[in-house]
Amino acid sequence: MPAEWEQQSAVQLTWPHAGTDWAPILDEVRTTYYNIANEIRQRERLIIVAPEGGVTDLQYVACPTNDTWARDHGFITLVDNDGHRRLLDFQFNGWGEKFPADLDNAINRRLYETGTIEGDYIDHLDFVLEGGSIESDGQGTIFTTSCCLLAPHRNQPLTKDQIEEQLKKYLCADRILWIDYGHLLGDDTDGHIDTLVRICPDDTLVYVGSSRAAVPDEQDLELIKMEEQLRTFRTTSGKPYRLLRLPLPRPIYDNGQSERLPATYANFLVINEAVLVPTYNQPDLDNEALDIIGQAFPDRTIIGIDCRSLIKQHGSLHCCTMQYY
């Protein structure tokens, strides 16, 4: 499984439409999607999945959809030494049967049958796995979180050891590093790693840190424990990882209500020549996050995208995209 910063052939977006939960803020979220799409298509091929008539001025693949989170219903790509592509189609079940997913679970087959994505189609629909739940360094190490992969209605009655063996087999991995802390409030995914910790070049881990505020954030204890665990991890050569701490956005609530939204700067997307970073109209923290991610990717353009619309449905920038190699 390649690292995200390796050369990509395309990125998929599954477009918001009136039949999704985006309906109340459809214009607002479509503006965000257009901003993301415009940055991607300047640098690589862009694949838009939408029902017939869902997009007016972009080329797209017509396909009915439940929702828009391409990261979790999209193919997971493997590439061999000759550059040949394997397309792994895992089951997406709405993050543990929380939401309908039958239409989204059929998108990959549609992309394959139309020739939109080429490669060897591999059917793993008997195993639940979301793209946002795993991170690869491109060298045989996969990072994931125990709170997600061991959550109810995923792959029970498999044990942690059995799931690890399956991941190694399916992803051609040498080892799995499990993170046991850090689930963000408002996150429907049960703690996807792409909301918490991201692998970057040169054995660097960029992660969400505690608030370090005078009045502690209610998530601080979990994030401190996560940081402590990351310090114990070692590369395959036995060295500590380089750790870069991202700020924790100040709390954002849904329409001023009591439900906290899972804003995180870790949900960035690496594309060819650039990194797209979610921002939340918190200029001091937004700029700090952009700077830190720039330290991890000094050879790429760092671009902030206002993602306040996306977190209203409890996701962010990386969650709504999927890259192919």
Backbone bond lengths (Angstrom), bond angles and torsions (degrees), N, CA, C in turn:
res aa  C-N    CA-C-N  psi(-1)  N-CA   C-N-CA  omega(-1)  CA-C   N-CA-C  phi
1 M - - - 1.463 - - 1.518 108.07 -
2 P 1.350 117.72 117.91 1.467 119.75 -176.78 1.529 112.31 -63.93
3 A 1.313 115.06 157.05 1.463 119.97 167.22 1.526 108.34 -72.75
4 E 1.323 116.72 151.77 1.463 119.55 -174.08 1.523 112.69 -63.23
5 W 1.341 116.85 -26.01 1.463 119.43 -175.99 1.531 112.75 -83.17
6 E 1.330 118.52 -1.15 1.462 120.05 175.54 1.524 109.84 -72.17
7 Q 1.343 115.55 161.40 1.464 120.55 -174.93 1.520 110.91 -57.79
8 Q 1.323 115.74 129.83 1.466 121.93 -176.84 1.528 110.83 -107.06
9 S 1.341 114.95 152.00 1.462 119.79 176.09 1.527 111.67 -96.88
10 A 1.340 117.15 -25.93 1.468 120.11 -176.00 1.518 110.20 -168.48
11 V 1.333 114.90 163.10 1.464 122.58 170.75 1.516 107.80 -130.41
12 Q 1.327 115.86 138.14 1.470 122.27 178.68 1.523 110.94 -101.83
13 L 1.334 114.52 136.98 1.461 122.89 166.84 1.526 107.70 -121.11
14 T 1.320 117.32 135.15 1.462 122.23 173.38 1.526 106.78 -104.29
15 W 1.317 116.34 114.64 1.474 122.57 -160.28 1.535 112.94 -78.88
16 P 1.332 118.47 140.02 1.471 121.53 175.49 1.533 111.31 -66.96
17 H 1.324 115.91 140.79 1.464 120.29 177.41 1.534 109.27 -143.91
18 A 1.299 116.40 173.61 1.468 121.15 -171.99 1.520 112.96 -67.51
19 G 1.332 117.66 -16.83 1.451 119.98 178.29 1.514 114.22 -88.05
20 T 1.324 117.56 6.07 1.460 122.08 178.61 1.527 110.29 -105.54
21 D 1.332 115.92 175.15 1.467 120.26 177.69 1.520 112.45 -67.52
22 W 1.332 117.02 -5.52 1.468 120.41 178.68 1.526 112.38 -78.61
23 A 1.316 118.21 -7.32 1.466 120.92 -171.41 1.536 114.04 -48.36
24 P 1.352 120.12 -42.99 1.469 118.57 -177.17 1.531 114.01 -66.40
25 I 1.331 117.45 -22.62 1.474 119.61 -178.62 1.529 109.87 -128.52
26 L 1.330 116.72 37.34 1.457 120.42 -170.35 1.524 112.67 -60.72
27 D 1.303 118.79 -44.49 1.467 120.60 -179.76 1.526 110.81 -63.20
28 E 1.324 115.14 -42.02 1.469 119.57 -178.65 1.539 111.15 -63.12
29 V 1.327 116.40 -47.51 1.461 118.29 -176.19 1.523 111.01 -72.81
30 R 1.326 117.58 -31.59 1.465 118.87 176.66 1.523 111.42 -64.87
31 T 1.319 117.19 -33.66 1.463 119.87 174.99 1.526 110.35 -60.58
32 T 1.327 116.47 -43.23 1.461 120.41 177.50 1.521 110.46 -62.45
33 Y 1.324 117.41 -44.29 1.468 121.01 179.15 1.527 111.07 -62.68
34 Y 1.326 118.07 -40.26 1.460 120.29 176.97 1.527 110.63 -62.47
35 N 1.319 117.32 -40.07 1.465 120.11 178.96 1.520 111.29 -62.73
36 I 1.324 116.66 -42.11 1.460 121.06 177.38 1.528 109.85 -65.75
37 A 1.340 115.51 -47.22 1.463 120.47 -177.57 1.523 111.69 -59.46
38 N 1.322 117.25 -42.17 1.460 120.60 -177.68 1.517 111.83 -63.64
39 E 1.323 117.70 -37.39 1.466 120.08 178.52 1.526 111.05 -70.45
40 I 1.324 116.59 -39.26 1.466 119.80 -179.32 1.524 110.56 -66.00
41 R 1.334 117.22 -49.37 1.464 119.21 -171.58 1.519 113.14 -72.01
42 Q 1.321 118.29 -9.95 1.461 120.42 170.85 1.528 111.82 -74.83
43 R 1.349 116.49 -16.04 1.464 119.85 -170.62 1.526 114.09 -124.54
44 E 1.334 117.60 -20.03 1.458 120.54 179.84 1.522 109.76 -164.63
45 R 1.329 114.92 174.28 1.456 121.29 -179.78 1.521 110.33 -64.33
46 L 1.337 115.29 139.65 1.456 121.87 179.24 1.519 109.24 -117.19
47 I 1.340 116.73 127.67 1.460 122.70 177.54 1.521 107.88 -108.79
48 I 1.333 117.00 122.90 1.453 122.28 177.76 1.527 108.56 -108.66
49 V 1.318 117.38 124.43 1.465 122.76 174.07 1.523 107.39 -105.86
50 A 1.338 116.08 127.83 1.465 120.03 -179.44 1.517 109.25 -161.60
51 P 1.345 117.83 154.71 1.468 119.59 171.70 1.527 110.34 -61.45
52 E 1.309 116.54 161.62 1.465 120.96 179.24 1.523 109.69 -52.77
53 G 1.323 116.04 128.88 1.452 120.52 179.21 1.512 113.91 81.95
54 G 1.342 117.73 6.41 1.451 119.70 -175.88 1.501 114.51 -75.73
55 V 1.342 117.30 -24.65 1.467 121.54 -179.32 1.518 107.49 -133.94
56 T 1.300 117.56 134.19 1.459 120.62 -172.22 1.520 113.60 -99.27
57 D 1.313 119.16 -31.35 1.467 119.44 -172.64 1.525 112.66 -124.12
58 L 1.352 117.60 19.22 1.454 121.30 175.97 1.520 109.01 -130.88
59 Q 1.306 116.60 142.65 1.463 120.61 175.07 1.520 108.94 -65.01
60 Y 1.323 118.05 139.69 1.455 118.45 -175.42 1.522 110.97 -151.03
61 V 1.331 115.57 165.06 1.457 123.48 173.54 1.522 107.33 -101.83
62 A 1.322 116.78 120.19 1.460 120.88 -178.31 1.520 109.90 -74.85
63 C 1.333 115.55 124.87 1.462 120.55 -178.25 1.525 108.13 -163.67
64 P 1.334 118.51 132.38 1.471 118.90 175.89 1.520 110.78 -66.82
65 T 1.337 116.80 144.95 1.465 121.20 -177.17 1.520 110.78 -139.12
66 N 1.335 116.07 149.17 1.463 121.56 171.53 1.511 111.25 -81.72
67 D 1.346 115.39 -41.49 1.461 120.89 -171.34 1.519 108.64 -151.38
68 T 1.321 117.29 -157.27 1.467 119.46 -168.11 1.526 114.48 -131.13
69 W 1.323 119.09 9.10 1.469 119.83 -169.90 1.529 110.63 -88.75
70 A 1.323 115.27 79.57 1.467 122.35 -175.22 1.524 112.73 -59.33
71 R 1.304 117.33 -29.53 1.471 120.23 179.75 1.529 111.27 -56.96
72 D 1.306 116.22 -33.30 1.461 119.17 -171.44 1.523 113.69 -102.02
73 H 1.335 118.27 -18.60 1.460 118.73 174.12 1.517 113.04 -107.05
74 G 1.336 118.11 -6.44 1.458 121.12 -178.15 1.519 112.90 -77.06
75 F 1.340 115.24 162.33 1.456 120.84 173.49 1.531 110.56 -57.89
76 I 1.316 116.76 144.78 1.460 122.65 165.61 1.520 106.43 -99.83
77 T 1.324 116.83 124.94 1.451 121.95 -171.79 1.519 112.11 -97.32
78 L 1.318 115.49 135.29 1.466 122.47 167.32 1.524 107.68 -115.19
79 V 1.325 116.00 148.90 1.463 120.95 178.56 1.521 108.49 -132.20
80 D 1.364 116.95 133.16 1.464 118.99 179.03 1.524 110.60 -89.79
81 N 1.323 115.70 -178.62 1.469 120.14 -174.91 1.522 113.11 -64.20
82 D 1.322 116.84 -20.55 1.461 120.82 178.68 1.525 112.39 -94.48
83 G 1.341 116.28 5.67 1.451 119.97 179.60 1.511 114.49 83.00
84 H 1.335 117.28 8.87 1.464 120.48 179.48 1.522 109.58 -77.52
85 R 1.333 116.40 138.58 1.460 122.49 -171.61 1.529 111.85 -99.55
86 R 1.333 115.45 133.82 1.459 122.20 169.54 1.520 108.17 -109.83
87 L 1.317 117.13 132.71 1.460 122.62 -178.75 1.520 108.51 -108.24
88 L 1.320 116.58 107.71 1.458 121.52 -176.85 1.529 109.27 -92.66
89 D 1.326 115.06 119.15 1.465 121.16 -179.53 1.527 108.62 -106.09
90 F 1.328 115.72 99.29 1.460 121.99 177.77 1.532 109.76 -91.88
91 Q 1.309 115.35 165.21 1.456 119.65 176.32 1.530 109.97 -77.09
92 F 1.319 115.60 131.14 1.462 121.95 169.89 1.517 107.11 -109.16
93 N 1.315 117.74 119.02 1.472 119.92 -175.59 1.536 112.73 -120.66
94 G 1.347 114.94 36.76 1.468 118.99 175.58 1.510 113.01 66.84
95 W 1.345 116.51 39.63 1.469 123.51 178.19 1.528 111.18 56.66
96 G 1.326 113.60 59.06 1.458 118.19 178.58 1.506 113.05 79.59
97 E 1.350 116.00 39.67 1.470 122.25 175.45 1.532 113.34 63.33
98 K 1.320 117.08 29.86 1.467 120.49 176.41 1.532 111.76 -80.59
99 F 1.356 116.57 -30.71 1.456 121.51 -174.33 1.530 109.92 -139.82
100 P 1.339 118.14 155.61 1.467 120.44 176.39 1.529 111.33 -60.34
101 A 1.324 116.51 141.65 1.461 119.76 -177.16 1.520 112.96 -146.24
102 D 1.321 118.51 11.54 1.466 120.40 -175.00 1.524 112.37 -62.61
103 L 1.331 117.61 -40.94 1.455 120.46 179.82 1.527 111.15 -70.98
104 D 1.317 116.51 -44.26 1.463 120.13 178.96 1.530 111.51 -62.01
105 N 1.320 115.61 -33.11 1.455 120.20 -178.11 1.527 112.10 -71.94
106 A 1.336 117.65 -10.24 1.463 121.89 178.41 1.527 112.83 -102.07
107 I 1.334 117.79 -2.36 1.471 120.81 -176.03 1.516 111.66 -63.56
108 N 1.331 118.07 -42.46 1.465 119.96 -175.87 1.523 111.84 -61.11
109 R 1.315 116.47 -43.72 1.459 119.66 178.11 1.529 110.87 -59.49
110 R 1.329 116.68 -38.95 1.466 120.89 178.11 1.534 110.86 -64.34
111 L 1.321 117.28 -43.92 1.465 120.77 178.78 1.523 111.04 -61.73
112 Y 1.320 115.48 -39.41 1.458 120.09 -179.19 1.534 110.87 -70.79
113 E 1.320 117.39 -46.50 1.462 120.76 -176.19 1.529 112.61 -66.64
114 T 1.324 117.71 -28.57 1.461 121.13 177.53 1.524 112.61 -84.92
115 G 1.339 117.28 -3.23 1.452 120.82 -178.99 1.519 113.78 75.63
116 T 1.333 116.58 10.95 1.468 120.37 -179.85 1.527 110.83 -64.43
117 I 1.328 115.99 -40.97 1.459 122.53 174.49 1.525 107.70 -119.65
118 E 1.317 116.74 125.58 1.455 121.17 -177.77 1.520 110.51 -106.87
119 G 1.338 115.34 147.29 1.454 122.17 -179.95 1.513 109.31 152.53
120 D 1.308 116.69 -173.07 1.455 121.50 176.74 1.522 109.21 -85.93
121 Y 1.334 116.05 118.08 1.460 120.78 178.76 1.521 108.95 -77.23
122 I 1.354 116.62 125.66 1.458 122.44 179.61 1.518 108.65 -118.92
123 D 1.323 116.40 118.94 1.461 122.36 -176.85 1.524 109.96 -86.34
124 H 1.348 115.68 109.58 1.461 122.14 173.18 1.525 110.03 -120.09
125 L 1.326 116.64 34.65 1.457 120.83 -174.81 1.525 113.27 -71.21
126 D 1.322 116.69 -2.55 1.470 119.83 174.01 1.526 112.11 -90.31
127 F 1.334 116.83 4.92 1.476 121.47 -177.94 1.520 108.24 -132.74
128 V 1.324 117.55 128.45 1.465 122.07 -179.98 1.525 109.72 -84.94
129 L 1.324 116.53 123.12 1.474 120.66 177.06 1.519 108.95 -156.05
130 E 1.330 115.93 127.21 1.461 122.53 179.17 1.522 109.41 -105.52
131 G 1.327 115.67 139.73 1.452 119.96 -178.19 1.512 113.90 -59.03
132 G 1.343 117.08 -31.27 1.459 120.17 179.90 1.516 113.96 -72.56
133 S 1.341 116.42 -8.00 1.465 119.71 -176.61 1.516 113.71 -93.55
134 I 1.351 117.40 -3.28 1.462 120.39 -177.89 1.522 110.54 -134.10
135 E 1.325 115.29 149.22 1.460 123.28 174.96 1.522 107.81 -133.05
136 S 1.331 117.47 137.72 1.460 122.30 179.71 1.518 110.94 -118.27
137 D 1.342 115.85 142.45 1.464 119.37 173.81 1.522 112.11 -91.66
138 G 1.347 116.85 1.94 1.451 120.66 -179.98 1.506 114.08 76.48
139 Q 1.336 116.91 3.09 1.460 121.09 -177.66 1.523 111.99 -128.48
140 G 1.335 116.77 19.92 1.448 120.12 174.06 1.507 116.56 103.07
141 T 1.357 117.88 0.87 1.458 121.28 176.71 1.525 109.50 -106.81
142 I 1.323 115.84 128.82 1.459 122.52 176.36 1.526 108.03 -113.86
143 F 1.328 116.78 130.69 1.463 122.78 172.68 1.522 108.46 -100.20
144 T 1.329 116.34 142.11 1.458 120.91 174.62 1.524 108.69 -153.59
145 T 1.331 116.35 -179.97 1.465 120.86 -179.75 1.523 109.80 -121.67
146 S 1.321 115.46 137.58 1.459 119.99 179.92 1.517 111.49 -69.12
147 C 1.338 118.22 -31.76 1.463 119.89 -177.53 1.523 111.95 -66.37
148 C 1.331 117.95 -25.39 1.458 120.48 177.28 1.521 111.36 -88.97
149 L 1.314 117.83 -56.86 1.455 119.48 -172.61 1.520 113.56 -68.34
150 L 1.325 117.16 -19.20 1.459 119.78 177.27 1.526 112.02 -103.25
151 A 1.327 117.02 7.86 1.464 121.27 -178.12 1.530 110.87 -70.33
152 P 1.329 117.43 157.47 1.471 120.96 -179.71 1.527 112.97 -58.32
153 H 1.331 115.10 148.62 1.467 123.79 173.42 1.530 112.43 66.50
154 R 1.347 117.15 24.84 1.467 119.28 171.15 1.539 108.84 -99.50
155 N 1.312 117.00 -81.80 1.465 119.50 -174.06 1.530 113.05 -131.91
156 Q 1.324 116.17 30.63 1.454 119.12 175.36 1.542 109.41 -64.52
157 P 1.334 118.91 146.02 1.475 126.22 11.33 1.524 114.02 -95.40
158 L 1.345 118.87 23.08 1.459 120.07 179.85 1.525 110.65 -61.82
159 T 1.325 116.84 140.89 1.458 122.61 176.66 1.523 109.81 -84.33
160 K 1.320 116.18 171.36 1.469 120.72 177.03 1.519 110.70 -57.72
161 D 1.323 117.86 -45.10 1.470 120.87 -179.86 1.522 110.97 -62.55
162 Q 1.321 116.93 -39.60 1.463 119.85 179.77 1.522 111.52 -68.38
163 I 1.326 116.74 -40.15 1.467 120.31 176.94 1.525 110.15 -63.51
164 E 1.327 116.74 -41.21 1.464 120.21 178.53 1.526 110.63 -60.07
165 E 1.300 117.50 -43.63 1.462 120.17 179.56 1.521 111.23 -64.60
166 Q 1.321 116.84 -38.07 1.460 120.00 176.95 1.528 111.20 -64.20
167 L 1.334 116.56 -44.25 1.462 120.02 179.02 1.525 111.25 -60.37
168 K 1.313 116.50 -44.99 1.469 119.89 178.43 1.524 111.18 -58.64
169 K 1.319 115.26 -44.28 1.464 120.17 -178.21 1.524 111.19 -66.55
170 Y 1.323 116.70 -50.84 1.457 120.61 -174.43 1.536 112.20 -68.70
171 L 1.346 116.53 -37.84 1.463 120.91 -174.54 1.526 112.54 -97.92
172 C 1.340 116.89 4.86 1.467 121.95 -179.50 1.530 110.27 54.01
173 A 1.319 115.90 45.57 1.465 121.94 -175.65 1.526 111.04 -101.96
174 D 1.325 115.67 154.21 1.461 121.99 176.98 1.517 112.04 -89.80
175 R 1.339 116.42 -32.60 1.460 119.45 -177.07 1.521 110.24 -155.71
176 I 1.336 114.12 156.20 1.464 122.61 177.49 1.525 107.77 -120.21
177 L 1.325 117.17 126.93 1.462 121.95 173.89 1.531 108.03 -105.02
178 W 1.332 115.42 120.00 1.465 122.01 -175.60 1.527 110.19 -98.31
179 I 1.322 116.01 130.89 1.467 122.21 173.56 1.520 107.46 -102.19
180 D 1.324 116.85 130.85 1.463 121.78 -170.19 1.528 114.32 -107.51
181 Y 1.331 118.06 1.04 1.467 120.79 -175.56 1.529 109.88 -138.24
182 G 1.353 115.03 162.90 1.447 119.61 166.80 1.509 117.71 112.13
183 H 1.312 120.21 7.20 1.464 121.51 -179.95 1.526 111.06 -55.75
184 L 1.342 117.14 127.90 1.460 121.87 -178.00 1.519 111.47 -86.23
185 L 1.330 115.99 142.89 1.463 120.75 176.17 1.525 110.33 -61.90
186 G 1.331 115.96 137.74 1.456 120.69 179.25 1.516 114.68 86.02
187 D 1.327 117.64 -0.89 1.458 122.13 -177.95 1.532 109.97 -85.63
188 D 1.340 116.49 117.01 1.464 121.21 -179.40 1.525 113.28 -77.82
189 T 1.340 117.39 -9.68 1.461 120.23 -171.20 1.522 113.13 -87.89
190 D 1.328 117.92 -1.93 1.466 122.58 -175.79 1.525 112.67 69.27
191 G 1.329 116.76 25.27 1.457 119.77 172.46 1.510 115.20 99.97
192 H 1.335 117.69 51.14 1.458 119.86 175.30 1.522 111.50 -59.01
193 I 1.314 115.58 141.47 1.459 119.42 -178.32 1.522 111.52 -64.90
194 D 1.352 118.14 -27.56 1.461 118.12 -177.04 1.521 112.94 -75.15
195 T 1.332 117.51 -0.07 1.467 120.99 170.10 1.524 111.66 -96.07
196 L 1.338 117.18 -8.07 1.471 121.67 -168.31 1.516 114.63 -125.85
197 V 1.319 116.92 -53.20 1.466 122.63 -172.28 1.515 109.03 -138.32
198 R 1.347 116.82 133.66 1.459 121.21 179.06 1.526 110.02 -127.51
199 I 1.322 114.67 139.90 1.460 120.89 177.16 1.523 108.37 -86.46
200 C 1.330 115.78 135.63 1.459 122.80 -179.12 1.527 109.02 -130.30
201 P 1.326 118.33 169.18 1.463 119.92 -178.43 1.522 113.43 -58.38
202 D 1.322 114.99 160.59 1.466 122.76 175.42 1.520 112.16 60.35
203 D 1.347 116.17 42.71 1.472 121.77 175.05 1.527 112.12 53.91
204 T 1.328 115.22 44.34 1.460 122.04 -179.91 1.522 109.66 -107.76
205 L 1.330 116.51 135.53 1.456 122.49 172.80 1.520 108.52 -114.66
206 V 1.317 116.69 122.45 1.459 122.68 174.24 1.529 106.73 -100.92
207 Y 1.308 116.94 127.38 1.468 119.89 -171.51 1.523 111.05 -140.83
208 V 1.331 114.99 158.34 1.464 121.60 177.21 1.519 108.49 -79.88
209 G 1.331 117.17 123.76 1.459 121.44 179.63 1.516 111.98 -97.68
210 S 1.301 115.89 172.54 1.462 120.91 175.67 1.524 109.81 -68.39
211 S 1.323 116.14 164.59 1.464 120.52 -173.52 1.521 113.02 -69.54
212 R 1.342 117.04 -29.27 1.479 122.20 -176.34 1.525 111.19 56.26
213 A 1.327 115.54 27.75 1.460 120.63 -178.85 1.522 110.39 -89.23
214 A 1.332 115.21 159.91 1.467 119.82 178.92 1.528 110.03 -60.63
215 V 1.332 115.56 -38.52 1.457 120.71 173.29 1.528 106.63 -102.55
216 P 1.316 119.17 110.42 1.465 121.50 -173.41 1.520 112.26 -59.27
217 D 1.317 115.03 144.79 1.457 121.40 172.16 1.526 108.57 -76.54
218 E 1.331 116.71 147.93 1.466 119.29 -177.47 1.519 113.01 -67.23
219 Q 1.345 117.60 -10.73 1.455 121.01 177.52 1.520 113.12 -96.38
220 D 1.334 117.34 -4.36 1.459 120.86 -169.98 1.526 113.52 -59.21
221 L 1.317 117.82 -42.66 1.462 119.96 -174.98 1.525 110.91 -61.12
222 E 1.332 116.81 -44.85 1.467 120.00 178.61 1.525 110.86 -62.37
223 L 1.323 117.29 -41.29 1.456 120.25 -177.94 1.521 111.73 -70.27
224 I 1.318 117.43 -33.06 1.468 120.68 175.49 1.525 109.88 -65.78
225 K 1.326 116.83 -43.30 1.468 119.97 177.74 1.527 110.96 -62.97
226 M 1.332 116.32 -38.47 1.461 119.80 178.12 1.523 111.01 -63.42
227 E 1.322 116.64 -44.06 1.459 120.61 178.35 1.519 110.98 -60.36
228 E 1.319 116.80 -42.89 1.459 120.24 178.58 1.526 111.14 -61.20
229 Q 1.326 116.44 -39.92 1.462 119.25 178.80 1.529 110.83 -67.24
230 L 1.321 117.83 -41.00 1.463 120.18 179.01 1.524 111.38 -59.49
231 R 1.318 116.89 -32.86 1.464 120.19 179.28 1.526 112.55 -67.49
232 T 1.335 116.38 -19.73 1.469 119.28 179.34 1.523 112.03 -87.16
233 F 1.327 118.27 -14.58 1.460 120.86 -177.45 1.526 110.73 -72.05
234 R 1.326 115.02 148.78 1.455 121.56 179.06 1.526 109.61 -129.99
235 T 1.312 115.17 147.41 1.460 120.56 174.04 1.526 108.94 -70.23
236 T 1.312 117.12 173.65 1.455 120.15 179.41 1.531 111.92 -65.12
237 S 1.316 116.87 -20.16 1.474 120.40 176.40 1.522 112.16 -89.48
238 G 1.352 117.18 1.39 1.458 121.00 175.64 1.514 115.39 89.83
239 K 1.326 118.09 8.96 1.460 121.48 -178.24 1.530 110.90 -97.27
240 P 1.332 118.11 151.70 1.469 119.71 174.30 1.528 110.24 -65.16
241 Y 1.314 115.56 151.91 1.457 119.64 173.19 1.519 110.12 -75.02
242 R 1.316 115.98 150.07 1.463 121.17 169.09 1.522 107.20 -76.09
243 L 1.324 117.50 124.35 1.459 121.95 -176.45 1.525 110.63 -108.84
244 L 1.325 115.67 128.79 1.461 122.17 174.99 1.527 107.76 -120.79
245 R 1.313 116.15 120.48 1.462 122.17 -173.67 1.520 111.31 -91.94
246 L 1.335 115.95 123.86 1.457 121.86 173.92 1.523 110.25 -87.45
247 P 1.333 117.46 149.01 1.464 118.87 174.50 1.523 111.29 -70.36
248 L 1.301 115.75 156.99 1.461 122.50 173.45 1.527 107.93 -93.52
249 P 1.331 118.97 120.79 1.473 119.23 177.98 1.528 111.15 -56.42
250 R 1.323 115.44 147.45 1.454 118.94 173.36 1.536 109.29 -63.24
251 P 1.327 117.20 151.50 1.467 119.57 -173.55 1.532 112.69 -55.86
252 I 1.334 114.71 136.20 1.453 122.75 174.78 1.528 106.91 -122.98
253 Y 1.329 115.70 131.83 1.463 120.23 -176.44 1.522 110.33 -116.57
254 D 1.306 116.40 154.48 1.446 122.69 -177.76 1.519 109.86 -75.23
255 N 1.341 115.39 108.62 1.473 121.81 177.15 1.529 112.77 52.68
256 G 1.320 116.08 37.52 1.452 120.24 178.20 1.505 113.88 74.02
257 Q 1.333 118.06 7.16 1.452 121.61 -178.78 1.527 110.04 -85.90
258 S 1.314 116.09 -171.42 1.459 120.55 -173.96 1.520 113.22 -85.13
259 E 1.344 118.39 -9.99 1.454 121.04 -176.72 1.523 111.19 -80.61
260 R 1.323 115.93 115.98 1.454 120.00 179.97 1.526 110.32 -79.94
261 L 1.337 115.94 139.31 1.451 121.58 -179.67 1.531 109.73 -97.90
262 P 1.349 117.27 146.39 1.471 120.85 -171.11 1.529 113.35 -85.82
263 A 1.321 116.34 63.73 1.460 120.17 178.26 1.525 110.10 -68.86
264 T 1.329 116.25 133.17 1.455 121.36 179.85 1.522 109.68 -153.93
265 Y 1.330 115.72 139.52 1.461 120.38 176.52 1.525 112.16 -82.58
266 A 1.322 117.46 -12.08 1.466 120.32 -179.23 1.518 111.79 -70.54
267 N 1.323 118.55 -13.98 1.458 121.88 -174.75 1.533 111.57 -85.79
268 F 1.324 116.58 45.70 1.460 121.87 179.45 1.531 110.67 -88.04
269 L 1.327 115.95 159.62 1.460 122.90 179.21 1.519 109.69 -116.62
270 V 1.330 115.92 126.04 1.461 121.19 174.03 1.522 107.86 -91.14
271 I 1.333 117.40 125.64 1.457 122.65 174.89 1.520 108.28 -126.06
272 N 1.313 117.11 176.65 1.455 120.16 178.97 1.524 110.34 -59.62
273 E 1.310 116.68 119.36 1.463 125.15 174.26 1.521 114.76 76.17
274 A 1.334 119.33 -0.29 1.457 119.46 -176.05 1.527 110.94 -152.57
275 V 1.329 115.26 165.80 1.461 123.13 170.73 1.525 106.79 -129.88
276 L 1.329 116.19 125.70 1.463 121.99 177.72 1.516 108.11 -97.00
277 V 1.333 116.65 122.45 1.463 122.44 -171.28 1.521 109.89 -117.45
278 P 1.334 118.67 129.39 1.465 119.73 176.81 1.522 111.41 -69.05
279 T 1.324 116.13 138.39 1.463 121.46 174.06 1.524 108.28 -125.37
280 Y 1.366 115.78 163.71 1.463 120.27 -169.70 1.532 112.71 -137.86
281 N 1.335 117.36 30.34 1.461 121.94 179.93 1.525 111.52 56.41
282 Q 1.316 115.55 39.10 1.466 123.46 172.04 1.535 105.63 -124.01
283 P 1.350 117.51 78.74 1.470 121.39 -165.94 1.523 115.03 -51.28
284 D 1.334 118.22 -40.85 1.462 118.88 -178.41 1.523 111.53 -65.11
285 L 1.326 117.02 -46.06 1.458 120.79 -179.88 1.523 111.28 -74.97
286 D 1.341 117.17 -38.15 1.465 120.27 176.70 1.527 110.22 -56.62
287 N 1.318 116.76 -48.60 1.467 120.84 -177.56 1.529 111.44 -66.60
288 E 1.334 116.56 -37.16 1.462 119.54 176.74 1.526 110.38 -62.40
289 A 1.320 116.61 -43.42 1.467 120.47 179.60 1.525 111.12 -64.30
290 L 1.318 117.23 -43.95 1.460 120.67 178.28 1.525 111.27 -59.38
291 D 1.316 116.34 -40.12 1.461 120.90 179.76 1.532 111.44 -66.06
292 I 1.323 116.95 -43.72 1.465 120.74 -178.41 1.519 110.61 -66.13
293 I 1.331 117.28 -43.32 1.457 120.06 178.42 1.529 110.05 -65.98
294 G 1.323 116.68 -31.96 1.464 120.34 173.93 1.523 112.24 -63.87
295 Q 1.325 117.23 -33.39 1.472 119.91 175.81 1.526 111.08 -66.12
296 A 1.323 116.79 -33.68 1.462 120.89 179.40 1.527 111.89 -76.59
297 F 1.339 116.51 -28.06 1.465 121.32 -178.48 1.530 109.53 -128.89
298 P 1.338 118.13 68.43 1.469 120.40 -173.55 1.529 113.87 -67.45
299 D 1.326 117.69 -15.96 1.460 120.84 -177.56 1.524 112.98 -98.18
300 R 1.342 117.53 9.30 1.454 120.66 -178.04 1.526 111.22 -123.94
301 T 1.327 114.84 154.97 1.456 120.94 173.93 1.525 108.74 -76.77
302 I 1.329 117.06 129.66 1.463 122.12 -179.63 1.526 108.10 -101.04
303 I 1.332 115.88 120.87 1.464 121.30 -172.27 1.527 109.31 -123.34
304 G 1.312 116.96 123.08 1.453 121.32 176.42 1.524 111.39 -84.73
305 I 1.333 116.16 136.96 1.469 122.87 176.57 1.527 107.55 -124.90
306 D 1.335 116.75 122.99 1.465 120.44 178.20 1.532 109.17 -64.75
307 C 1.327 116.48 115.65 1.476 121.61 -175.24 1.516 112.56 -116.39
308 R 1.340 117.31 25.75 1.461 119.46 178.17 1.528 111.49 -63.93
309 S 1.312 117.53 -27.81 1.471 118.74 176.52 1.523 110.83 -70.40
310 L 1.323 117.66 -41.22 1.466 120.79 -174.86 1.521 112.42 -64.43
311 I 1.334 117.39 -37.98 1.466 117.70 -176.59 1.531 112.14 -72.55
312 K 1.331 117.34 -11.22 1.464 118.54 175.13 1.528 111.86 -65.93
313 Q 1.334 116.49 -19.82 1.463 120.83 172.13 1.536 110.30 -110.95
314 H 1.343 115.42 22.19 1.464 122.65 167.37 1.529 114.01 70.89
315 G 1.325 116.65 28.84 1.454 121.39 173.57 1.509 109.45 -138.17
316 S 1.343 116.32 -175.06 1.453 118.53 176.11 1.521 109.35 -150.14
317 L 1.303 118.37 -154.97 1.455 123.14 -164.63 1.531 112.81 -65.15
318 H 1.318 117.68 -50.41 1.461 120.98 -179.08 1.520 110.58 -62.45
319 C 1.326 116.58 -36.62 1.479 121.53 -176.95 1.523 112.15 -60.80
320 C 1.325 118.37 -31.06 1.468 120.32 -173.99 1.520 112.75 -96.55
321 T 1.321 117.74 11.09 1.460 121.78 -179.13 1.522 110.57 -129.68
322 M 1.334 116.75 157.59 1.461 121.49 170.28 1.521 108.65 -146.03
323 Q 1.321 116.58 127.16 1.452 121.44 -178.84 1.538 111.02 -94.70
324 Y 1.338 114.64 151.51 1.468 122.42 175.89 1.520 109.23 -125.21
325 Y 1.330 115.97 153.73 1.468 120.97 -173.20 1.523 110.87 -113.06
